[in-house]
Amino acid sequence: MMFPIFNKYFSFNAIIYIILSELLLIIPIIIFYIFPTTFWFFVFLIFSFLECLIHLYLIPMLILFIPIEFYLRKTGRIIKANVVNIPVKFQKYIYIIAALIYITITIIGIVVGQPMTEEELRYD
């Protein structure tokens, strides 16, 4: 199955597809606000959870891949849309490095967001 290509960059296309899928996920959420029943409440919870997962994990990863893809296009590794001239070993390195950067940023965000302990509050 071929997906339509909106942009020459793979990451922009993926972000556009995610935006379209989020628009489809919003429909049951709107229906819950119009018809507040127990069934639509549980559907609302499931779709809200999926929206959170998309916003927390997929979109930041794709935004991280935009500069990498731009660099690979400038160096000639990616020639045009749907044609990639990168060895498999190099692709794996790119994905591993991007995943490590994203995980590191996530861990730093978790550590910074932790509440202060009692010992730290004593000195404030």
N, C-alpha and C positions, 0 to 999 in steps of 0.2 A: 504494500500500500504506500503510495507516494503522498507525502504531505506537501501542501503548497509552500513555496519559498517566498517569504515576505522581504527578506533582506539577504545580502550576500554573506553576512556573518552568522555562523551557526548559533552562537550564544544569544544574539538578538532574536533569532527565530525561536529558540527555546523559550525565551522570556515572553515573546508574543503568544506562544502556545499556552504557557502557564497563565497568562492574563485571561485568555479565552476560557480556559478551564475554570478559573476563579469566577468568571462571570456565570458559568453554568452552576458552580457551587453556591452562588448567592441566591439562586431562584428558590430552593427550599427554605432558605433562611427568611426570605421575604414572605413566602407562603405561611410560615409560622407566625409572623407578625400580623398577617391578615386573619388567619384561622388558628387561634391559639388552642390546640388540642394536645393531648398527651402524645399521640403518634408524631405530630409535627414537631413537638418539643424534642423527642429523641432523635428525629431526623436532623433537627437544628443542631443538637449537640454533636452528632457525628460529622456534619458538614463544617461546623465551626472548628472542630478539631483538625479536620483536613486542611482548612484554610490556615490554621496556625502552623501546621507542619510545612506547608508550602512556603509560608513567609519566613519561617525560622531556618529552614534547611536548603530548599531548592533555590530560591531567589538569590541569597548571598553567594552560594556556590557559583551560580551562573554569572553574577556580577564579577566574581573573582576571575572567571575564565575569559572575560572580555579583553583585558590587557594582554593576556597570554596569547589569545587568538590574534590580536592585532600585531603582536611581535612576530608570530609565526607567519602571518601574511606578508609582513615587511621583509622577512628573510627568505621568502619564497618557498617555505615548507608547505603552506596551504596555497594552492594555485587559484582555484575558483570554488564556487559553491559545490558541495558534494564530491570534491576531488581533493584528497589529502595525500601529500607526498612526504609523510613522516614515517620513519621506521616504527615498528610496534614497540620496540624497547624504549625509544624516545617518548612515545605516547604514554607508556606506563610511568616513566619518570615525571612527566608533566602532571599527570593525574595524582600521583603520590605526593608530589611537592605541593600542589594546590590543596589537596585534602589535609596535609599536615599544617599548612598555613591557616586554613579554616578552623581546624580543631584547636590550634594554639590560640587563635583569637577568641574562640568560644570558651576555652578554659580560663583565659584572662578575664573575660566578661563575667564568668561565674564567680571567680575569686573576688573581683572588685565589687560585685553585687552582694556579697555576703554581709549579713548584719554584724555589727561590732560585738565583741565579747564583753563580759562584765568588767574584765581588767582594763580593756581599752576605754570603756565608758567612765571608769573611775577617774581617769586623768583628764577628762574633758571639763 
